[in-house]
């Protein structure tokens, strides 16, 4: 079966102990059944302070899956102070679970081909997207598989790779088109029409005429971010990143008046402009890797686009609040990268959990365009 991947894929190298946000702490590290069986026969490395009978004894059942039990600092017990893995040092790479071996790589297996990509919840991946444009392979599949969905995805990737447009405009345009396509059976002709230059120019002109209240966007994104963060804060996860921005969010409207908030938002947007290449690449990759899943349909694509939009707005709001908390000085690349990593880890839900979250949190599973426009807003440059 053919396997395809973006052009940046082979450039990835794990930076191990130099990683600023290691994948060995503060989230679930799954252990597959085969690995767990092997671990029952392997003793802990000699330098483990907490010696147990075998490696499997360091795992536990949580959320319907077997994971490594984290220590009191929310770190993998096999992570040494040197930020290197004790298991690899003692036994080599082959002892690792599938999750540890593969991360941040992921593979989606379709009926006709397989797609490889890298996830943005690894800092070294973000480093690959910082300055250079990245490219994704076009998919050519038999008509009997739903090739039209792959065509829609490709068109949306192209919109996000248009650096002449703001990320916000690309989100607003593509979500509108997806909602329109969802109204009737999709066809090659309808796709070509909705993504034609004339239609998109008309759509952009119409969007430009829509008044999106900036203050309401900031307020709604504040609430979304606090809701996303609440359980992680209760569990003491990502404290270094979440606590400062959550506390800033909770006191934002007491600390600043309306006009001052709007003035600071405009200044922040100017700072964020420096990272448009990274953000365009990030969203194009999210579309390639997450918008269309095996056996997916157009409705699922609409829902995934909502999740991607919410992910972006949570990142942007976190950066705004962090920038405020830091005294409205420079917005460093390291800060942008770290919050993309943390938010994407927090929102790395599986399909079922995404549906559950959206169903419980919003009036309808599928939003109208106006709500997505409210949280996305417009770029102020």
Kinemage of the C-alpha trace (Angstrom):
@kinemage 1
@onewidth
@group {chain A} dominant
@subgroup {mainchain}
@vectorlist {calphas} color= white
{ca unk a 1} P 0.000 0.000 0.000
{ca unk a 2} L 1.290 3.455 -0.892
{ca unk a 3} L 2.441 5.581 2.047
{ca unk a 4} L 2.653 9.366 1.654
{ca unk a 5} L 3.970 12.120 3.928
{ca unk a 6} L 4.672 15.875 3.981
{ca unk a 7} L 8.081 17.054 2.773
{ca unk a 8} L 9.265 18.015 6.275
{ca unk a 9} L 8.689 14.524 7.728
{ca unk a 10} L 12.184 13.125 7.182
{ca unk a 11} L 13.804 16.220 8.717
{ca unk a 12} L 12.509 15.456 12.203
{ca unk a 13} L 15.060 14.488 14.845
{ca unk a 14} L 14.201 14.018 18.517
{ca unk a 15} L 16.250 16.490 20.563
{ca unk a 16} L 16.026 14.281 23.687
{ca unk a 17} L 17.537 15.958 26.754
{ca unk a 18} L 17.544 19.358 24.999
{ca unk a 19} L 13.753 19.346 24.642
{ca unk a 20} L 12.139 22.294 26.477
{ca unk a 21} L 8.833 20.432 27.014
{ca unk a 22} L 9.582 16.745 27.226
{ca unk a 23} L 6.948 14.241 26.126
{ca unk a 24} L 7.791 12.241 29.279
{ca unk a 25} L 5.685 14.293 31.667
{ca unk a 26} L 2.221 15.718 32.313
{ca unk a 27} L 0.161 13.546 29.991
{ca unk a 28} L -0.918 9.970 29.406
{ca unk a 29} L 1.880 7.724 28.122
{ca unk a 30} L 0.094 4.682 26.740
{ca unk a 31} L 1.530 1.187 27.038
{ca unk a 32} L 0.242 -1.286 24.462
{ca unk a 33} L -0.622 -4.853 25.450
{ca unk a 34} L 2.405 -6.458 23.748
{ca unk a 35} L 4.803 -4.088 25.504
{ca unk a 36} L 3.133 -4.663 28.848
{ca unk a 37} L 3.527 -8.437 28.467
{ca unk a 38} L 7.238 -7.987 27.741
{ca unk a 39} L 7.624 -5.554 30.640
{ca unk a 40} L 6.365 -8.191 33.077
{ca unk a 41} L 9.612 -10.059 32.433
{ca unk a 42} L 11.986 -7.069 32.615
{ca unk a 43} L 13.485 -5.733 35.836
{ca unk a 44} L 13.681 -1.972 36.498
{ca unk a 45} L 16.976 -0.237 35.637
{ca unk a 46} L 19.532 -0.191 38.443
{ca unk a 47} L 19.299 3.576 38.985
{ca unk a 48} L 15.553 3.539 39.752
{ca unk a 49} L 14.971 4.962 43.237
{ca unk a 50} L 11.566 3.281 43.529
{ca unk a 51} L 12.335 -0.364 42.744
{ca unk a 52} L 9.374 -2.549 41.771
{ca unk a 53} L 9.236 -6.176 40.696
{ca unk a 54} L 9.156 -5.440 36.956
{ca unk a 55} L 8.515 -2.642 34.443
{ca unk a 56} L 4.810 -3.475 34.184
{ca unk a 57} L 4.425 -2.626 37.884
{ca unk a 58} L 4.968 1.033 36.953
{ca unk a 59} L 1.826 1.049 34.777
{ca unk a 60} L -1.835 1.498 35.678
{ca unk a 61} L -5.297 1.508 34.128
{ca unk a 62} L -6.641 5.011 33.528
{ca unk a 63} L -9.438 6.221 31.263
{ca unk a 64} L -9.909 2.791 29.723
{ca unk a 65} L -6.268 2.340 28.766
{ca unk a 66} L -2.993 1.197 30.314
{ca unk a 67} L -0.598 4.068 30.954
{ca unk a 68} L 2.663 4.678 32.796
{ca unk a 69} L 1.929 5.959 36.308
{ca unk a 70} L 3.516 9.394 36.698
{ca unk a 71} L 5.424 10.365 39.845
{ca unk a 72} L 4.508 13.159 42.269
{ca unk a 73} L 5.992 15.692 39.841
{ca unk a 74} L 3.813 14.356 37.016
{ca unk a 75} L 6.883 12.903 35.315
{ca unk a 76} L 7.428 9.445 33.892
{ca unk a 77} L 9.276 7.424 36.569
{ca unk a 78} L 11.737 6.292 33.879
{ca unk a 79} L 12.787 9.886 33.111
{ca unk a 80} L 16.211 10.564 34.645
{ca unk a 81} L 17.349 13.932 35.980
{ca unk a 82} L 19.432 14.206 32.809
{ca unk a 83} L 16.097 14.268 30.884
{ca unk a 84} L 17.066 10.993 29.217
{ca unk a 85} L 15.044 7.777 29.389
{ca unk a 86} L 16.392 5.209 31.854
{ca unk a 87} L 14.842 2.384 29.823
{ca unk a 88} L 16.675 3.382 26.658
{ca unk a 89} L 19.927 3.842 28.567
{ca unk a 90} L 19.603 0.383 30.144
{ca unk a 91} L 17.958 -1.693 27.407
{ca unk a 92} L 17.948 0.270 24.140
{ca unk a 93} L 15.097 1.687 22.042
{ca unk a 94} L 13.379 -1.664 21.441
{ca unk a 95} L 12.144 -1.856 25.043
{ca unk a 96} L 9.879 1.186 24.570
{ca unk a 97} L 6.118 1.064 24.082
{ca unk a 98} L 4.621 1.864 20.684
{ca unk a 99} L 3.580 5.321 21.904
{ca unk a 100} L 7.107 6.243 22.997
{ca unk a 101} L 8.629 4.782 19.840
{ca unk a 102} L 6.275 6.544 17.427
{ca unk a 103} L 5.748 9.968 19.047
{ca unk a 104} L 5.373 12.534 17.499
{ca unk a 105} L 4.724 10.503 14.360
{ca unk a 106} L 1.237 9.323 13.491
{ca unk a 107} L -0.186 7.232 10.653
{ca unk a 108} L -3.707 7.268 9.241
{ca unk a 109} L -4.604 4.147 7.281
{ca unk a 110} L -7.169 4.732 4.522
{ca unk a 111} L -8.568 2.046 2.221
{ca unk a 112} L -6.292 3.114 -0.618
{ca unk a 113} L -3.153 4.469 1.054
{ca unk a 114} L -1.485 5.437 4.323
{ca unk a 115} L -0.632 8.978 5.439
{ca unk a 116} L 2.211 9.850 7.785
{ca unk a 117} L 2.533 13.146 9.579
{ca unk a 118} L 4.068 14.716 12.680
{ca unk a 119} L 2.062 16.136 15.558
{ca unk a 120} L 2.545 19.744 16.769
{ca unk a 121} L 2.699 18.726 20.422
{ca unk a 122} L 6.469 18.286 20.068
{ca unk a 123} L 8.706 21.397 20.151
{ca unk a 124} L 11.127 19.952 17.600
{ca unk a 125} L 8.275 19.665 15.095
{ca unk a 126} L 7.381 23.333 15.539
{ca unk a 127} L 11.009 24.196 14.894
{ca unk a 128} L 10.660 22.621 11.428
{ca unk a 129} L 7.739 24.915 10.600
{ca unk a 130} L 9.167 28.150 11.916
{ca unk a 131} L 10.347 29.782 8.713
{ca unk a 132} L 10.081 27.535 5.674
{ca unk a 133} L 6.913 26.743 3.770
{ca unk a 134} L 5.957 23.093 4.061
{ca unk a 135} L 4.293 20.990 1.387
{ca unk a 136} L 1.761 18.193 1.510
{ca unk a 137} L 1.242 15.451 -1.078
{ca unk a 138} L -1.901 15.528 -3.167
{ca unk a 139} L -3.949 12.365 -2.931
{ca unk a 140} L -5.142 10.590 -6.049
{ca unk a 141} L -7.528 7.803 -5.128
{ca unk a 142} L -10.082 5.749 -7.071
{ca unk a 143} L -13.519 7.302 -7.477
{ca unk a 144} L -15.117 4.465 -5.515
{ca unk a 145} L -13.455 5.730 -2.317
{ca unk a 146} L -14.714 9.227 -1.534
{ca unk a 147} L -12.096 11.153 -3.477
{ca unk a 148} L -14.199 14.307 -3.217
{ca unk a 149} L -13.387 14.581 0.482
{ca unk a 150} L -9.678 14.468 -0.300
{ca unk a 151} L -10.210 17.222 -2.878
{ca unk a 152} L -11.966 19.389 -0.288
{ca unk a 153} L -9.132 18.829 2.167
{ca unk a 154} L -6.535 19.778 -0.450
{ca unk a 155} L -8.397 22.994 -1.278
{ca unk a 156} L -8.524 23.928 2.400
{ca unk a 157} L -4.806 23.216 2.858
{ca unk a 158} L -4.132 25.578 -0.051
{ca unk a 159} L -6.166 28.309 1.635
{ca unk a 160} L -4.096 28.015 4.812
{ca unk a 161} L -0.878 28.094 2.825
{ca unk a 162} L -1.815 31.398 1.236
{ca unk a 163} L 0.413 33.707 3.253
{ca unk a 164} L -1.283 36.766 1.778
{ca unk a 165} L -4.308 35.969 3.928
{ca unk a 166} L -4.581 36.061 7.683
{ca unk a 167} L -5.115 32.823 9.567
{ca unk a 168} L -8.438 34.249 10.758
{ca unk a 169} L -9.692 34.924 7.228
{ca unk a 170} L -8.726 31.413 6.132
{ca unk a 171} L -10.680 29.897 9.041
{ca unk a 172} L -13.733 32.032 8.341
{ca unk a 173} L -13.715 31.266 4.608
{ca unk a 174} L -13.144 27.533 4.805
{ca unk a 175} L -15.728 26.962 7.535
{ca unk a 176} L -18.332 28.870 5.528
{ca unk a 177} L -17.581 26.755 2.436
{ca unk a 178} L -17.785 23.519 4.437
{ca unk a 179} L -21.184 24.497 5.825
{ca unk a 180} L -22.429 25.313 2.324
{ca unk a 181} L -21.138 22.043 0.901
{ca unk a 182} L -22.869 20.168 3.726
{ca unk a 183} L -26.300 21.421 2.613
{ca unk a 184} L -26.464 19.276 -0.530
{ca unk a 185} L -24.729 16.188 -1.928
{ca unk a 186} L -21.172 17.099 -2.806
{ca unk a 187} L -19.915 16.930 -6.367
{ca unk a 188} L -16.746 17.848 -8.197
{ca unk a 189} L -18.575 20.775 -9.778
{ca unk a 190} L -19.791 22.173 -6.438
{ca unk a 191} L -16.297 21.906 -4.963
{ca unk a 192} L -14.759 23.704 -7.928
{ca unk a 193} L -17.424 26.403 -7.742
{ca unk a 194} L -17.070 27.111 -4.019
{ca unk a 195} L -13.261 27.146 -4.164
{ca unk a 196} L -13.052 29.136 -7.405
{ca unk a 197} L -11.216 32.452 -7.305
{ca unk a 198} L -14.372 34.436 -8.091
{ca unk a 199} L -16.423 32.771 -5.346
{ca unk a 200} L -13.684 33.171 -2.752
{ca unk a 201} L -13.206 36.850 -3.661
{ca unk a 202} L -16.946 37.416 -3.214
{ca unk a 203} L -16.886 35.508 0.053
{ca unk a 204} L -13.942 37.536 1.337
{ca unk a 205} L -15.725 40.766 0.408
{ca unk a 206} L -18.829 39.606 2.275
{ca unk a 207} L -16.774 38.640 5.343
{ca unk a 208} L -15.045 42.019 5.288
{ca unk a 209} L -18.469 43.646 5.599
{ca unk a 210} L -19.387 41.631 8.703
{ca unk a 211} L -18.825 43.453 11.973
{ca unk a 212} L -17.240 41.152 14.521
{ca unk a 213} L -17.083 42.771 17.971
{ca unk a 214} L -13.482 42.409 19.144
{ca unk a 215} L -14.335 42.730 22.824
{ca unk a 216} L -16.885 39.903 22.579
{ca unk a 217} L -14.299 37.728 20.815
{ca unk a 218} L -11.803 38.280 23.631
{ca unk a 219} L -14.427 37.562 26.292
{ca unk a 220} L -15.683 34.364 24.623
{ca unk a 221} L -12.159 33.054 24.005
{ca unk a 222} L -11.381 33.732 27.663
{ca unk a 223} L -14.268 31.492 28.695
{ca unk a 224} L -13.304 28.768 26.238
{ca unk a 225} L -9.721 28.721 27.457
{ca unk a 226} L -10.726 28.582 31.115
{ca unk a 227} L -13.112 25.724 30.377
{ca unk a 228} L -10.450 23.769 28.486
{ca unk a 229} L -7.940 24.324 31.283
{ca unk a 230} L -10.113 23.617 34.321
{ca unk a 231} L -9.505 19.869 34.631
{ca unk a 232} L -5.796 20.147 33.860
{ca unk a 233} L -5.434 22.780 36.577
{ca unk a 234} L -7.294 20.563 39.056
{ca unk a 235} L -4.861 17.738 38.308
{ca unk a 236} L -1.878 20.066 38.630
{ca unk a 237} L -0.836 19.603 34.992
{ca unk a 238} L 0.984 22.228 32.910
{ca unk a 239} L 0.993 24.590 35.895
{ca unk a 240} L 3.911 26.611 34.561
{ca unk a 241} L 1.909 27.446 31.439
{ca unk a 242} L -1.737 27.368 32.525
{ca unk a 243} L -1.721 29.093 35.900
{ca unk a 244} L -0.374 32.478 34.725
{ca unk a 245} L -2.770 32.737 31.780
{ca unk a 246} L -5.777 31.381 33.691
{ca unk a 247} L -5.238 33.833 36.527
{ca unk a 248} L -4.861 36.659 34.008
{ca unk a 249} L -8.089 35.531 32.289
{ca unk a 250} L -9.990 35.490 35.586
{ca unk a 251} L -9.058 39.084 36.405
{ca unk a 252} L -8.801 40.538 32.881
{ca unk a 253} L -11.969 42.625 32.961
{ca unk a 254} L -11.301 43.875 36.464
{ca unk a 255} L -7.744 44.875 35.679
{ca unk a 256} L -8.411 46.663 32.384
{ca unk a 257} L -11.204 48.801 30.977
{ca unk a 258} L -12.818 48.038 27.617
{ca unk a 259} L -10.825 50.566 25.598
{ca unk a 260} L -7.553 49.557 27.219
{ca unk a 261} L -8.194 45.886 26.452
{ca unk a 262} L -8.924 46.723 22.818
{ca unk a 263} L -5.784 48.826 22.588
{ca unk a 264} L -3.663 46.010 24.020
{ca unk a 265} L -5.328 43.472 21.724
{ca unk a 266} L -4.317 45.556 18.705
{ca unk a 267} L -0.741 45.810 19.987
{ca unk a 268} L -0.656 42.060 20.629
{ca unk a 269} L -1.887 41.325 17.101
{ca unk a 270} L 1.063 43.287 15.801
{ca unk a 271} L 3.426 41.088 17.805
{ca unk a 272} L 1.688 37.903 16.625
{ca unk a 273} L 2.109 38.959 13.007
{ca unk a 274} L 5.764 37.899 13.183
{ca unk a 275} L 4.667 34.262 13.522
{ca unk a 276} L 2.206 34.047 10.629
{ca unk a 277} L 4.402 31.594 8.697
{ca unk a 278} L 4.523 29.237 11.679
{ca unk a 279} L 0.773 29.529 12.309
{ca unk a 280} L -0.113 28.987 8.646
{ca unk a 281} L 2.073 25.876 8.573
{ca unk a 282} L 0.614 24.658 11.867
{ca unk a 283} L -2.975 24.938 10.651
{ca unk a 284} L -2.222 23.457 7.232
{ca unk a 285} L -0.722 20.460 9.022
{ca unk a 286} L -3.740 20.165 11.319
{ca unk a 287} L -5.992 20.086 8.256
{ca unk a 288} L -3.847 17.424 6.555
{ca unk a 289} L -3.596 15.215 9.631
{ca unk a 290} L -6.940 15.719 11.400
{ca unk a 291} L -9.643 17.093 9.103
{ca unk a 292} L -10.298 13.820 7.294
{ca unk a 293} L -10.035 10.491 9.081
{ca unk a 294} L -10.390 6.985 7.603
{ca unk a 295} L -14.062 6.269 6.803
{ca unk a 296} L -14.820 9.932 7.531
{ca unk a 297} L -17.546 12.036 5.944
{ca unk a 298} L -18.245 15.707 5.298
{ca unk a 299} L -20.140 16.196 8.564
{ca unk a 300} L -17.133 14.915 10.495
{ca unk a 301} L -14.921 17.317 8.551
{ca unk a 302} L -17.116 20.238 9.612
{ca unk a 303} L -16.881 19.176 13.257
{ca unk a 304} L -13.109 18.722 13.012
{ca unk a 305} L -12.783 22.206 11.514
{ca unk a 306} L -14.600 23.570 14.575
{ca unk a 307} L -12.105 21.778 16.815
{ca unk a 308} L -9.157 23.122 14.813
{ca unk a 309} L -10.578 26.654 15.029
{ca unk a 310} L -11.086 26.312 18.778
{ca unk a 311} L -7.540 24.996 19.128
{ca unk a 312} L -6.145 28.026 17.298
{ca unk a 313} L -8.200 30.502 19.333
{ca unk a 314} L -7.105 28.831 22.591
{ca unk a 315} L -3.471 29.196 21.507
{ca unk a 316} L -3.960 32.821 20.491
{ca unk a 317} L -5.802 33.684 23.723
{ca unk a 318} L -3.115 31.999 25.814
{ca unk a 319} L -0.443 34.030 24.063
{ca unk a 320} L -2.395 37.254 24.542
{ca unk a 321} L -2.815 36.619 28.261
{ca unk a 322} L 0.824 35.552 28.659
{ca unk a 323} L 1.943 38.699 26.832
{ca unk a 324} L -0.197 40.806 29.185
{ca unk a 325} L 1.161 38.940 32.196
{ca unk a 326} L 4.721 39.599 31.025
{ca unk a 327} L 4.165 43.344 30.853
{ca unk a 328} L 3.303 43.640 27.155
{ca unk a 329} L 6.909 43.274 26.063
{ca unk a 330} L 8.178 41.144 23.206
{ca unk a 331} L 6.450 37.900 22.215
{ca unk a 332} L 9.265 35.390 21.828
{ca unk a 333} L 9.306 32.431 19.474
{ca unk a 334} L 9.886 30.136 22.457
{ca unk a 335} L 6.680 31.387 24.087
{ca unk a 336} L 4.657 30.875 20.919
{ca unk a 337} L 6.114 27.415 20.390
{ca unk a 338} L 5.546 26.326 23.983
{ca unk a 339} L 1.878 27.325 24.024
{ca unk a 340} L 1.206 25.624 20.690
{ca unk a 341} L 2.731 22.464 22.183
{ca unk a 342} L 0.790 22.666 25.463
{ca unk a 343} L -2.607 23.525 23.958
{ca unk a 344} L -2.359 20.829 21.287
{ca unk a 345} L -1.457 18.284 23.976
{ca unk a 346} L -4.437 19.408 26.021
{ca unk a 347} L -6.768 19.182 23.003
{ca unk a 348} L -5.429 15.913 21.602
{ca unk a 349} L -8.775 14.220 22.149
{ca unk a 350} L -9.879 11.177 20.212
{ca unk a 351} L -12.960 11.345 17.987
{ca unk a 352} L -15.447 10.203 20.615
{ca unk a 353} L -14.176 12.659 23.231
{ca unk a 354} L -14.328 15.583 20.787
{ca unk a 355} L -17.974 14.836 20.081
{ca unk a 356} L -18.733 14.492 23.779
{ca unk a 357} L -17.015 17.791 24.618
{ca unk a 358} L -18.774 19.723 21.851
{ca unk a 359} L -22.155 18.186 22.667
{ca unk a 360} L -21.848 19.029 26.367
{ca unk a 361} L -20.405 22.509 25.870
{ca unk a 362} L -22.482 23.993 23.040
{ca unk a 363} L -26.135 24.227 22.058
{ca unk a 364} L -25.558 22.289 18.836
{ca unk a 365} L -22.885 19.835 17.712
{ca unk a 366} L -22.465 21.755 14.469
{ca unk a 367} L -22.055 25.500 14.968
{ca unk a 368} L -23.493 28.160 12.762
{ca unk a 369} L -20.951 30.328 10.975
{ca unk a 370} L -21.622 33.230 13.318
{ca unk a 371} L -20.325 31.441 16.396
{ca unk a 372} L -17.080 30.355 14.760
{ca unk a 373} L -16.717 33.937 13.496
{ca unk a 374} L -17.218 35.198 17.047
{ca unk a 375} L -14.336 33.171 18.498
{ca unk a 376} L -12.036 33.563 15.487
{ca unk a 377} L -12.648 37.267 14.932
{ca unk a 378} L -10.603 39.225 12.446
{ca unk a 379} L -6.889 39.887 12.382
{ca unk a 380} L -5.987 43.479 13.217
{ca unk a 381} L -2.810 44.425 11.412
